[in-house]
Every structure is written in structure tokens, then in C-alpha cells.
Amino acid sequence: MRQVILAVAVLGLSPVSAAASSGPLALRVPPGATLEQVQLGERIFHGQAAGGKCSQCHGGDAKGTANGNDLTTGLWIWGEGTVHDIKATILHNMIAAPNMDGQLTPSDVDAVADYVWSISHHKP
């Protein structure tokens, strides 16, 4: 556990990343994205950037609440779990429930989709 906390501090990741992925180095980066993009998506997801509100419904650990499904299992209600499908779901939710996701720009949505893909694709 001490190594995880040290790695979290050194890499500047939040403890949620470490817990959700068995350590910060276990985060996967989707094809075409960067680690920085995934980290920005994490901050948006947790309301630390861009007014993101994702964790309010999906939980701080992204394991779901009564209002939002678990995003860590790799099981999807809509789509196949690709970054494209995750992004489409976020955009759909933003239209269906305006302002519930914050005022996200297209690049913010890209970052959140990359983060959600990352936390749902754990390294073994």
C-alpha cells in the first residue's frame, strides 16, 4: 500500500486512480490518446476540472450508484465499450439531461471517454 501511495504522489494521480486500477501504473491508455488525456478525464470525472459531474451519479470510485451504472467492469449498457461508444453515450446523456454532466467541451468529452475506457480496461 505504501508503494501505491508513493507512486500516486510521484505521478500526481489521485488515490481514486490507484484504487480503481490496482495502482497508477496499471492505467491503460486507449489507442490514439495520451496518459495526460486520461488524467484530465479523471479530473473532469471527479469534478476537479471543467465542472464535471460524472462522479455524482457513477460514484467517486466509478462503481456506480442508484443513478449511474458501474463503469469499471467492462460491461456496457450501450455500445461495446470502445472510446467511440463511450463518447457517444456521454454526448447522448448531455442532450437527454442538459447540465447534468457539467458544461463539457468536445475535448473534455474526449478526455472523459478516454478515462472511462481506461478504468474499464484493467491490466491483468
N, CA, C and O atoms as a MOPAC input file, in Angstrom:
PM7 MOZYME 1SCF
protein

 N      0.83100 1    -1.19600 1     0.00000 1
 C      0.00000 1     0.00000 1     0.00000 1
 C      0.86700 1     1.24800 1     0.00000 1
 O      0.54900 1     2.22400 1    -0.67900 1
 N      1.96900 1     1.22700 1     0.76000 1
 C      2.86000 1     2.38100 1     0.82600 1
 C      3.42100 1     2.71200 1    -0.55400 1
 O      3.55300 1     3.88300 1    -0.91000 1
 N      3.75200 1     1.67600 1    -1.33400 1
 C      4.27700 1     1.90400 1    -2.67900 1
 C      3.22800 1     2.56100 1    -3.56600 1
 O      3.55600 1     3.42600 1    -4.37800 1
 N      1.97200 1     2.15700 1    -3.41800 1
 C      0.90500 1     2.75000 1    -4.21000 1
 C      0.75800 1     4.22300 1    -3.87600 1
 O      0.64000 1     5.05600 1    -4.77500 1
 N      0.76500 1     4.55400 1    -2.58400 1
 C      0.63600 1     5.95300 1    -2.16500 1
 C      1.81200 1     6.76800 1    -2.69300 1
 O      1.62300 1     7.88300 1    -3.17800 1
 N      3.02000 1     6.22300 1    -2.60300 1
 C      4.19300 1     6.92600 1    -3.11100 1
 C      4.07900 1     7.12400 1    -4.61500 1
 O      4.35700 1     8.21300 1    -5.11600 1
 N      3.67300 1     6.08800 1    -5.34000 1
 C      3.53300 1     6.22100 1    -6.79800 1
 C      2.45600 1     7.23100 1    -7.14300 1
 O      2.60300 1     7.99000 1    -8.10100 1
 N      1.38300 1     7.25000 1    -6.37900 1
 C      0.31300 1     8.22500 1    -6.60800 1
 C      0.86500 1     9.62600 1    -6.43100 1
 O      0.60700 1    10.50100 1    -7.25800 1
 N      1.61800 1     9.85100 1    -5.37000 1
 C      2.17900 1    11.18600 1    -5.10700 1
 C      3.18100 1    11.58100 1    -6.17800 1
 O      3.15500 1    12.71800 1    -6.65100 1
 N      4.05200 1    10.68200 1    -6.56800 1
 C      5.08000 1    10.99200 1    -7.55800 1
 C      4.45700 1    11.28900 1    -8.91600 1
 O      4.89200 1    12.20900 1    -9.60900 1
 N      3.44400 1    10.51900 1    -9.30200 1
 C      2.83400 1    10.69900 1   -10.61500 1
 C      1.74900 1    11.76100 1   -10.62800 1
 O      1.26100 1    12.13800 1   -11.69300 1
 N      1.36700 1    12.24700 1    -9.44600 1
 C      0.34800 1    13.28500 1    -9.38900 1
 C     -1.05300 1    12.76400 1    -9.64800 1
 O     -1.93700 1    13.53700 1   -10.01800 1
 N     -1.27300 1    11.47500 1    -9.46300 1
 C     -2.59300 1    10.90400 1    -9.66300 1
 C     -3.36700 1    10.92300 1    -8.35700 1
 O     -2.77500 1    10.96500 1    -7.27800 1
 N     -4.67100 1    10.89300 1    -8.45400 1
 C     -5.47200 1    10.83600 1    -7.24200 1
 C     -5.52800 1     9.41000 1    -6.73700 1
 O     -5.34100 1     8.47500 1    -7.51600 1
 N     -5.78300 1     9.22200 1    -5.45300 1
 C     -5.90400 1     7.87300 1    -4.91700 1
 C     -7.00000 1     7.06400 1    -5.60600 1
 O     -6.93100 1     5.83500 1    -5.62300 1
 N     -8.00300 1     7.72300 1    -6.17200 1
 C     -9.06600 1     7.00200 1    -6.86800 1
 C     -8.48000 1     6.22600 1    -8.03800 1
 O     -8.88000 1     5.08900 1    -8.28600 1
 N     -7.54100 1     6.82000 1    -8.75700 1
 C     -6.92800 1     6.11200 1    -9.88000 1
 C     -6.22400 1     4.86900 1    -9.39800 1
 O     -6.33600 1     3.80100 1   -10.00000 1
 N     -5.49300 1     5.01300 1    -8.30000 1
 C     -4.75400 1     3.87600 1    -7.77700 1
 C     -5.70900 1     2.77100 1    -7.34900 1
 O     -5.48100 1     1.60100 1    -7.65400 1
 N     -6.75800 1     3.12800 1    -6.65500 1
 C     -7.70000 1     2.12800 1    -6.16600 1
 C     -8.46700 1     1.49700 1    -7.31200 1
 O     -8.70500 1     0.28900 1    -7.29900 1
 N     -8.85300 1     2.27500 1    -8.28900 1
 C     -9.67700 1     1.75500 1    -9.36800 1
 C     -8.88900 1     0.87100 1   -10.31500 1
 O     -9.47400 1     0.08500 1   -11.06000 1
 N     -7.56100 1     0.98900 1   -10.29800 1
 C     -6.79900 1     0.24400 1   -11.29000 1
 C     -5.67800 1    -0.58400 1   -10.69400 1
 O     -4.77600 1    -1.00500 1   -11.41800 1
 N     -5.71200 1    -0.82700 1    -9.39800 1
 C     -4.68400 1    -1.61400 1    -8.72900 1
 C     -3.31300 1    -0.96100 1    -8.85000 1
 O     -2.30500 1    -1.65900 1    -8.95800 1
 N     -3.26300 1     0.34100 1    -8.83300 1
 C     -2.01000 1     1.07600 1    -8.90700 1
 C     -1.99400 1     1.96500 1   -10.11800 1
 O     -2.55600 1     1.60600 1   -11.15300 1
 N     -1.35700 1     3.13100 1   -10.01800 1
 C     -1.39900 1     4.08700 1   -11.11400 1
 C     -0.73200 1     3.58300 1   -12.38300 1
 O     -1.10000 1     4.00700 1   -13.47900 1
 N      0.24100 1     2.68600 1   -12.25900 1
 C      0.89800 1     2.20500 1   -13.46600 1
 C      0.03400 1     1.20300 1   -14.22200 1
 O      0.35300 1     0.84800 1   -15.35600 1
 N     -1.06900 1     0.73700 1   -13.60200 1
 C     -1.95900 1    -0.21100 1   -14.25400 1
 C     -2.94800 1     0.47900 1   -15.17900 1
 O     -3.66100 1    -0.19700 1   -15.92100 1
 N     -3.01200 1     1.81300 1   -15.15600 1
 C     -3.92100 1     2.51300 1   -16.06300 1
 C     -3.50800 1     2.25300 1   -17.49700 1
 O     -2.33400 1     2.35400 1   -17.85300 1
 N     -4.48100 1     1.92100 1   -18.30100 1
 C     -4.22500 1     1.75000 1   -19.72500 1
 C     -4.59800 1     3.02900 1   -20.44900 1
 O     -5.50000 1     3.75100 1   -20.02400 1
 N     -3.92500 1     3.30200 1   -21.51100 1
 C     -4.21300 1     4.46700 1   -22.34300 1
 C     -4.81000 1     3.94800 1   -23.64000 1
 O     -4.20200 1     3.12000 1   -24.31900 1
 N     -5.99900 1     4.42900 1   -23.98900 1
 C     -6.61500 1     3.93500 1   -25.23000 1
 C     -5.80700 1     4.33300 1   -26.46100 1
 O     -5.08600 1     5.33100 1   -26.43900 1
 N     -5.92600 1     3.56100 1   -27.52000 1
 C     -5.22500 1     3.90500 1   -28.75700 1
 C     -5.57100 1     5.32900 1   -29.18700 1
 O     -6.73600 1     5.72500 1   -29.18700 1
 N     -4.54800 1     6.08500 1   -29.55000 1
 C     -4.75100 1     7.45000 1   -30.02100 1
 C     -4.81500 1     8.49200 1   -28.91800 1
 O     -4.89200 1     9.68500 1   -29.20900 1
 N     -4.78600 1     8.07100 1   -27.65000 1
 C     -4.83000 1     9.00600 1   -26.51900 1
 C     -3.46200 1     9.06300 1   -25.84300 1
 O     -2.53100 1     8.35900 1   -26.23400 1
 N     -3.36100 1     9.90500 1   -24.83500 1
 C     -2.13800 1    10.01900 1   -24.04600 1
 C     -2.48800 1     9.84300 1   -22.56900 1
 O     -3.65200 1     9.95800 1   -22.18400 1
 N     -1.49500 1     9.57000 1   -21.75800 1
 C     -1.71000 1     9.46900 1   -20.31600 1
 C     -2.23300 1    10.79100 1   -19.77200 1
 O     -3.08600 1    10.80200 1   -18.88500 1
 N     -1.73200 1    11.89700 1   -20.29200 1
 C     -2.20100 1    13.21000 1   -19.84400 1
 C     -3.68500 1    13.38900 1   -20.13300 1
 O     -4.40900 1    13.97700 1   -19.33000 1
 N     -4.13800 1    12.88700 1   -21.27500 1
 C     -5.55700 1    12.96200 1   -21.64400 1
 C     -6.39500 1    12.14300 1   -20.66000 1
 O     -7.45000 1    12.59200 1   -20.21400 1
 N     -5.92400 1    10.94700 1   -20.32600 1
 C     -6.63700 1    10.09800 1   -19.36600 1
 C     -6.68800 1    10.78100 1   -18.00200 1
 O     -7.72300 1    10.75700 1   -17.33600 1
 N     -5.59000 1    11.38300 1   -17.58600 1
 C     -5.54800 1    12.07400 1   -16.29600 1
 C     -6.47700 1    13.28600 1   -16.27900 1
 O     -7.11700 1    13.55600 1   -15.26300 1
 N     -6.56000 1    14.01800 1   -17.38800 1
 C     -7.50500 1    15.13000 1   -17.47600 1
 C     -8.92800 1    14.59100 1   -17.36400 1
 O     -9.75300 1    15.17300 1   -16.65900 1
 N     -9.22400 1    13.50100 1   -18.04200 1
 C    -10.54300 1    12.88700 1   -17.94600 1
 C    -10.87700 1    12.48500 1   -16.52400 1
 O    -12.02300 1    12.61500 1   -16.09200 1
 N     -9.89900 1    12.00300 1   -15.80100 1
 C    -10.10100 1    11.64400 1   -14.39500 1
 C    -10.47700 1    12.87600 1   -13.57000 1
 O    -11.39900 1    12.83000 1   -12.75500 1
 N     -9.75500 1    13.97500 1   -13.78900 1
 C    -10.05600 1    15.21100 1   -13.04500 1
 C    -11.45600 1    15.73000 1   -13.38700 1
 O    -12.18800 1    16.17700 1   -12.50400 1
 N    -11.81900 1    15.67000 1   -14.65000 1
 C    -13.16200 1    16.10100 1   -15.05000 1
 C    -14.20500 1    15.18800 1   -14.41400 1
 O    -15.19600 1    15.66900 1   -13.86400 1
 N    -13.99300 1    13.88300 1   -14.48500 1
 C    -14.91900 1    12.90500 1   -13.92300 1
 C    -15.20400 1    13.20900 1   -12.45300 1
 O    -16.34300 1    13.09000 1   -12.00100 1
 N    -14.17200 1    13.59900 1   -11.71100 1
 C    -14.30200 1    13.84500 1   -10.27300 1
 C    -14.61600 1    15.30000 1    -9.92500 1
 O    -14.57000 1    15.67800 1    -8.75400 1
 N    -14.93100 1    16.10900 1   -10.92000 1
 C    -15.34400 1    17.48200 1   -10.66200 1
 C    -14.20900 1    18.42400 1   -10.33700 1
 O    -14.44200 1    19.50300 1    -9.79200 1
 N    -12.99200 1    18.04500 1   -10.65800 1
 C    -11.82300 1    18.87800 1   -10.39500 1
 C    -11.43300 1    19.73200 1   -11.59300 1
 O    -10.49400 1    20.52500 1   -11.51500 1
 N    -12.14400 1    19.57400 1   -12.69000 1
 C    -11.88700 1    20.36500 1   -13.89800 1
 C    -13.17400 1    20.41600 1   -14.72200 1
 O    -13.98800 1    19.49300 1   -14.68400 1
 N    -13.34200 1    21.49100 1   -15.45300 1
 C    -14.43000 1    21.66800 1   -16.42800 1
 C    -15.83400 1    21.51100 1   -15.83600 1
 O    -16.79600 1    21.30100 1   -16.57400 1
 N    -15.95400 1    21.61000 1   -14.53000 1
 C    -17.27000 1    21.48100 1   -13.91700 1
 C    -17.88200 1    20.09900 1   -14.08500 1
 O    -19.10300 1    19.94700 1   -14.03700 1
 N    -17.03600 1    19.09100 1   -14.28100 1
 C    -17.53500 1    17.73300 1   -14.46800 1
 C    -18.33700 1    17.24600 1   -13.27400 1
 O    -18.03700 1    17.57300 1   -12.12600 1
 N    -19.36000 1    16.46000 1   -13.56700 1
 C    -20.24600 1    15.95600 1   -12.51800 1
 C    -20.43100 1    14.44000 1   -12.60300 1
 O    -21.34700 1    13.89500 1   -11.98800 1
 N    -19.58600 1    13.76700 1   -13.34500 1
 C    -19.76000 1    12.33300 1   -13.61100 1
 C    -19.82400 1    11.51600 1   -12.32700 1
 O    -20.65900 1    10.62000 1   -12.20300 1
 N    -18.94900 1    11.81800 1   -11.37000 1
 C    -18.87800 1    11.01100 1   -10.15100 1
 C    -20.12000 1    11.15700 1    -9.28100 1
 O    -20.36100 1    10.31800 1    -8.41400 1
 N    -20.90800 1    12.19900 1    -9.49300 1
 C    -22.13400 1    12.35300 1    -8.70200 1
 C    -23.09900 1    11.20300 1    -8.95600 1
 O    -23.80500 1    10.77700 1    -8.04100 1
 N    -23.14000 1    10.70000 1   -10.16800 1
 C    -24.04300 1     9.58300 1   -10.48800 1
 C    -23.32500 1     8.23600 1   -10.52900 1
 O    -23.90300 1     7.20900 1   -10.17300 1
 N    -22.07200 1     8.24300 1   -10.96100 1
 C    -21.34700 1     6.97700 1   -11.11600 1
 C    -20.49300 1     6.64000 1    -9.90200 1
 O    -19.89300 1     5.56600 1    -9.85400 1
 N    -20.42500 1     7.54100 1    -8.91400 1
 C    -19.65900 1     7.30100 1    -7.70000 1
 C    -18.21400 1     7.72800 1    -7.83200 1
 O    -17.65300 1     7.72300 1    -8.92800 1
 N    -17.61700 1     8.09500 1    -6.72300 1
 C    -16.22100 1     8.52100 1    -6.71000 1
 C    -15.27700 1     7.42800 1    -7.16800 1
 O    -14.20800 1     7.71100 1    -7.71000 1
 N    -15.67000 1     6.16900 1    -6.95200 1
 C    -14.85500 1     5.04400 1    -7.39100 1
 C    -15.31700 1     4.49800 1    -8.74200 1
 O    -14.78900 1     3.49600 1    -9.22500 1
 N    -16.30700 1     5.16100 1    -9.35100 1
 C    -16.89200 1     4.79900 1   -10.65900 1
 C    -17.56900 1     3.43300 1   -10.63500 1
 O    -17.80400 1     2.83900 1   -11.68700 1
 N    -17.88000 1     2.93400 1    -9.44900 1
 C    -18.50900 1     1.61800 1    -9.32400 1
 C    -20.03100 1     1.69800 1    -9.29600 1
 O    -20.70600 1     0.70400 1    -9.02600 1
 N    -20.56700 1     2.88200 1    -9.57600 1
 C    -21.99800 1     3.03000 1    -9.73800 1
 C    -22.73100 1     3.44100 1    -8.47600 1
 O    -22.23900 1     3.28500 1    -7.35900 1
 N    -23.92400 1     3.97000 1    -8.69400 1
 C    -24.85400 1     4.35200 1    -7.64000 1
 C    -26.24600 1     3.99500 1    -8.14800 1
 O    -26.39000 1     3.39000 1    -9.21000 1
 N    -27.24900 1     4.36600 1    -7.40000 1
 C    -28.62300 1     4.13400 1    -7.84900 1
 C    -28.92600 1     4.91600 1    -9.13100 1
 O    -29.85000 1     4.56800 1    -9.86700 1
 N    -28.14700 1     5.97300 1    -9.39600 1
 C    -28.40400 1     6.83400 1   -10.55500 1
 C    -27.48100 1     6.59700 1   -11.74300 1
 O    -27.74400 1     7.11200 1   -12.83000 1
 N    -26.42900 1     5.84700 1   -11.56900 1
 C    -25.48400 1     5.63600 1   -12.66700 1
 C    -24.80200 1     4.28500 1   -12.54000 1
 O    -24.46400 1     3.85400 1   -11.43700 1
 N    -24.60200 1     3.62000 1   -13.66200 1
 C    -24.04500 1     2.26800 1   -13.64500 1
 C    -22.55100 1     2.23900 1   -13.33500 1
 O    -21.86200 1     3.25600 1   -13.41200 1
 N    -22.07300 1     1.05200 1   -12.98500 1
 C    -20.66400 1     0.78800 1   -12.70700 1
 C    -19.89000 1     0.89400 1   -14.02500 1
 O    -20.23100 1     0.23700 1   -15.00800 1
 N    -18.85800 1     1.71600 1   -14.03300 1
 C    -18.06000 1     1.91800 1   -15.24700 1
 C    -16.74800 1     1.14400 1   -15.22200 1
 O    -15.93500 1     1.27100 1   -16.13800 1
 N    -16.53600 1     0.34300 1   -14.18000 1
 C    -15.24500 1    -0.33000 1   -14.02400 1
 C    -15.25000 1    -1.78500 1   -14.45600 1
 O    -14.18800 1    -2.40500 1   -14.51700 1
 N    -16.40300 1    -2.34400 1   -14.75600 1
 C    -16.49200 1    -3.78200 1   -15.01500 1
 C    -16.20600 1    -4.18300 1   -16.45500 1
 O    -15.88400 1    -5.34000 1   -16.72700 1
 N    -16.32000 1    -3.23700 1   -17.37200 1
 C    -16.18100 1    -3.57900 1   -18.78300 1
 C    -17.47100 1    -4.11300 1   -19.37500 1
 O    -17.48500 1    -4.58600 1   -20.51100 1
 N    -18.56200 1    -4.04100 1   -18.61100 1
 C    -19.87800 1    -4.44000 1   -19.11300 1
 C    -20.64200 1    -3.17500 1   -19.45400 1
 O    -20.67900 1    -2.23500 1   -18.66000 1
 N    -21.25600 1    -3.14500 1   -20.63700 1
 C    -21.84700 1    -1.90900 1   -21.13500 1
 C    -23.32200 1    -2.04500 1   -21.40600 1
 O    -23.76900 1    -3.06000 1   -21.94000 1
 N    -24.07700 1    -1.03800 1   -21.04500 1
 C    -25.49900 1    -0.99300 1   -21.35000 1
 C    -25.67800 1    -0.58000 1   -22.81000 1
 O    -26.49700 1    -1.14900 1   -23.53200 1
 N    -24.90200 1     0.41700 1   -23.23300 1
 C    -24.95800 1     0.90300 1   -24.60800 1
 C    -23.58900 1     0.76400 1   -25.23400 1
 O    -22.59700 1     1.20600 1   -24.65400 1
 N    -23.51500 1     0.17000 1   -26.38400 1
 C    -22.27000 1     0.06700 1   -27.12300 1
 C    -21.40300 1    -1.08900 1   -26.64900 1
 O    -21.80500 1    -1.91500 1   -25.83000 1
 N    -20.21200 1    -1.10800 1   -27.19500 1
 C    -19.27000 1    -2.19600 1   -26.95200 1
 C    -18.11300 1    -1.79700 1   -26.03300 1
 O    -17.19800 1    -2.59100 1   -25.81600 1
 N    -18.14400 1    -0.59100 1   -25.49700 1
 C    -17.06800 1    -0.15500 1   -24.61100 1
 C    -15.87400 1     0.44800 1   -25.32600 1
 O    -14.81700 1     0.63900 1   -24.72500 1
 N    -16.03700 1     0.74800 1   -26.60900 1
 C    -14.96100 1     1.43900 1   -27.32200 1
 C    -14.97900 1     2.90800 1   -26.89700 1
 O    -15.98600 1     3.39500 1   -26.38100 1
 N    -13.88800 1     3.60000 1   -27.10900 1
 C    -13.86400 1     5.03000 1   -26.80400 1
 C    -14.97000 1     5.73400 1   -27.57900 1
 O    -15.64500 1     6.61200 1   -27.04100 1
 N    -15.15400 1     5.35900 1   -28.82100 1
 C    -16.20800 1     5.96300 1   -29.65300 1
 C    -17.57900 1     5.75800 1   -29.02300 1
 O    -18.36600 1     6.70000 1   -28.93300 1
 N    -17.87300 1     4.52700 1   -28.58300 1
 C    -19.17400 1     4.24000 1   -27.97600 1
 C    -19.35100 1     4.96500 1   -26.64200 1
 O    -20.43500 1     5.46200 1   -26.33900 1
 N    -18.28900 1     5.02100 1   -25.85300 1
 C    -18.36100 1     5.72400 1   -24.56400 1
 C    -18.62600 1     7.20600 1   -24.81000 1
 O    -19.45800 1     7.81600 1   -24.13900 1
 N    -17.91800 1     7.77600 1   -25.76800 1
 C    -18.12300 1     9.18800 1   -26.10600 1
 C    -19.55800 1     9.42300 1   -26.57600 1
 O    -20.18900 1    10.39900 1   -26.17100 1
 N    -20.07500 1     8.54200 1   -27.42100 1
 C    -21.45200 1     8.68600 1   -27.91400 1
 C    -22.44900 1     8.63600 1   -26.75800 1
 O    -23.43700 1     9.37000 1   -26.75900 1
 N    -22.19800 1     7.77900 1   -25.78000 1
 C    -23.09000 1     7.68200 1   -24.62400 1
 C    -23.04400 1     8.96300 1   -23.79400 1
 O    -24.08300 1     9.45600 1   -23.35500 1
 N    -21.85000 1     9.49900 1   -23.58000 1
 C    -21.71800 1    10.75700 1   -22.83300 1
 C    -22.47600 1    11.86800 1   -23.56000 1
 O    -23.23600 1    12.61000 1   -22.93800 1
 N    -22.27200 1    11.98400 1   -24.86300 1
 C    -22.95100 1    13.02400 1   -25.64100 1
 C    -24.46600 1    12.84800 1   -25.60400 1
 O    -25.20500 1    13.82600 1   -25.49000 1
 N    -24.92600 1    11.60900 1   -25.70000 1
 C    -26.36300 1    11.33500 1   -25.60500 1
 C    -26.90300 1    11.79400 1   -24.25100 1
 O    -27.94700 1    12.44300 1   -24.17800 1
 N    -26.18600 1    11.45200 1   -23.18400 1
 C    -26.62300 1    11.84800 1   -21.83900 1
 C    -26.63900 1    13.35900 1   -21.68000 1
 O    -27.50800 1    13.90200 1   -20.99800 1
 N    -25.69100 1    14.03800 1   -22.29800 1
 C    -25.64700 1    15.50100 1   -22.21100 1
 C    -26.85700 1    16.13300 1   -22.89600 1
 O    -27.34700 1    17.17400 1   -22.45600 1
 N    -27.33500 1    15.51300 1   -23.95800 1
 C    -28.52100 1    16.01700 1   -24.65700 1
 C    -29.78500 1    15.66200 1   -23.87500 1
 O    -30.68900 1    16.48500 1   -23.72800 1
 N    -29.83700 1    14.42200 1   -23.37500 1
 C    -31.03000 1    13.95200 1   -22.66800 1
 C    -31.23200 1    14.65900 1   -21.32700 1
 O    -32.36700 1    14.87100 1   -20.90200 1
 N    -30.14600 1    15.02000 1   -20.66900 1
 C    -30.23500 1    15.67900 1   -19.35800 1
 C    -29.26500 1    16.85600 1   -19.33300 1
 O    -28.19300 1    16.76400 1   -18.73400 1
 N    -29.63300 1    17.95600 1   -19.97600 1
 C    -28.73700 1    19.11600 1   -20.05600 1
 C    -28.25600 1    19.57000 1   -18.68900 1
 O    -29.01800 1    19.58500 1   -17.72300 1
 N    -26.99600 1    19.93700 1   -18.62000 1
 C    -26.32400 1    20.45500 1   -17.42000 1
 C    -26.08800 1    19.41700 1   -16.33300 1
 O    -25.51100 1    19.75300 1   -15.29900 1
 N    -26.50500 1    18.18700 1   -16.52000 1
 C    -26.25800 1    17.16100 1   -15.51400 1
 C    -24.81300 1    16.67900 1   -15.55900 1
 O    -24.31400 1    16.13700 1   -14.57300 1
 N    -24.14300 1    16.86600 1   -16.67400 1
 C    -22.75200 1    16.43600 1   -16.81200 1
 C    -21.77600 1    17.59800 1   -16.70800 1
 O    -20.57200 1    17.39800 1   -16.86600 1
 N    -22.25500 1    18.79400 1   -16.44800 1
 C    -21.39400 1    19.96500 1   -16.46200 1
 C    -21.38900 1    20.57400 1   -17.85500 1
 O    -22.06200 1    20.08000 1   -18.76000 1
 N    -20.65500 1    21.60800 1   -18.01800 1
 C    -20.54300 1    22.29200 1   -19.31900 1
 C    -19.27800 1    21.80200 1   -20.01900 1
 O    -18.27800 1    22.51800 1   -20.08200 1
 N    -19.32800 1    20.59800 1   -20.53600 1
 C    -18.15000 1    19.98700 1   -21.12800 1
 C    -17.99100 1    20.37000 1   -22.59000 1
 O    -18.95700 1    20.38000 1   -23.35300 1
 N    -16.77200 1    20.68300 1   -22.96200 1
 C    -16.43600 1    20.95100 1   -24.35600 1
 C    -16.20800 1    19.61400 1   -25.06000 1
 O    -16.09900 1    18.58000 1   -24.40000 1
 N    -16.13600 1    19.62500 1   -26.38500 1
 C    -15.82700 1    18.37600 1   -27.08800 1
 C    -14.51400 1    17.73900 1   -26.61600 1
 O    -14.44100 1    16.51500 1   -26.50300 1
 N    -13.49200 1    18.52900 1   -26.34400 1
 C    -12.22400 1    17.94400 1   -25.87800 1
 C    -12.35800 1    17.40200 1   -24.44600 1
 O    -11.68300 1    16.43700 1   -24.08700 1
 N    -13.22200 1    18.01500 1   -23.63200 1
 C    -13.48600 1    17.47900 1   -22.29100 1
 C    -14.15800 1    16.11000 1   -22.40000 1
 O    -13.80600 1    15.18100 1   -21.67400 1
 N    -15.12100 1    15.99200 1   -23.30400 1
 C    -15.81600 1    14.71900 1   -23.51200 1
 C    -14.83000 1    13.66100 1   -23.98300 1
 O    -14.88900 1    12.51600 1   -23.53400 1
 N    -13.92000 1    14.03300 1   -24.88500 1
 C    -12.88800 1    13.09700 1   -25.33900 1
 C    -12.06500 1    12.59800 1   -24.15700 1
 O    -11.79400 1    11.40200 1   -24.05000 1
 N    -11.66900 1    13.50200 1   -23.27500 1
 C    -10.84500 1    13.13800 1   -22.12500 1
 C    -11.60400 1    12.20200 1   -21.18500 1
 O    -11.04300 1    11.21100 1   -20.71700 1
 N    -12.86900 1    12.50300 1   -20.90600 1
 C    -13.66600 1    11.64400 1   -20.02300 1
 C    -13.85500 1    10.26900 1   -20.65800 1
 O    -13.75900 1     9.25400 1   -19.96700 1
 N    -14.11900 1    10.22100 1   -21.94600 1
 C    -14.27200 1     8.93400 1   -22.63400 1
 C    -12.98500 1     8.12400 1   -22.53100 1
 O    -13.03900 1     6.91300 1   -22.31300 1
 N    -11.83100 1     8.76700 1   -22.68400 1
 C    -10.54900 1     8.07300 1   -22.54200 1
 C    -10.37200 1     7.54100 1   -21.12100 1
 O     -9.90400 1     6.41800 1   -20.93400 1
 N    -10.74600 1     8.34400 1   -20.11600 1
 C    -10.63600 1     7.91000 1   -18.71900 1
 C    -11.56400 1     6.73500 1   -18.43500 1
 O    -11.15000 1     5.75600 1   -17.81500 1
 N    -12.80200 1     6.82300 1   -18.88000 1
 C    -13.75400 1     5.72600 1   -18.64000 1
 C    -13.27200 1     4.45400 1   -19.33400 1
 O    -13.36100 1     3.36700 1   -18.76300 1
 N    -12.76900 1     4.57900 1   -20.54300 1
 C    -12.19400 1     3.41400 1   -21.23400 1
 C    -11.07000 1     2.83800 1   -20.38100 1
 O    -10.98600 1     1.62400 1   -20.19800 1
 N    -10.20600 1     3.70700 1   -19.86000 1
 C     -9.06100 1     3.27000 1   -19.07300 1
 C     -9.46900 1     2.49300 1   -17.82400 1
 O     -8.91100 1     1.43300 1   -17.54100 1
 N    -10.43400 1     3.01400 1   -17.08200 1
 C    -10.81400 1     2.34100 1   -15.83400 1
 C    -11.61700 1     1.07000 1   -16.09100 1
 O    -11.79600 1     0.25600 1   -15.18500 1
 N    -12.09600 1     0.89700 1   -17.30500 1
 C    -12.84800 1    -0.31900 1   -17.63400 1
 C    -11.97500 1    -1.37500 1   -18.31400 1
 O    -12.43600 1    -2.48800 1   -18.56800 1
 N    -10.73900 1    -1.04000 1   -18.60400 1
 C     -9.80700 1    -1.95500 1   -19.25000 1
 C     -8.57900 1    -2.14900 1   -18.36300 1
 O     -7.48800 1    -1.67200 1   -18.67400 1
 N     -8.77800 1    -2.85100 1   -17.26500 1
 C     -7.68800 1    -3.07500 1   -16.31600 1
 C     -6.64000 1    -4.01200 1   -16.88600 1
 O     -6.95400 1    -4.96200 1   -17.60400 1
 N     -5.39300 1    -3.72700 1   -16.55400 1
 C     -4.33800 1    -4.66200 1   -16.91300 1
 C     -4.42800 1    -5.84100 1   -15.94100 1
 O     -4.72900 1    -5.66000 1   -14.76200 1
 N     -4.16500 1    -7.04200 1   -16.44400 1
 C     -4.23800 1    -8.22800 1   -15.56300 1
 C     -3.16100 1    -8.20300 1   -14.50200 1
 O     -3.08000 1    -9.11900 1   -13.68400 1

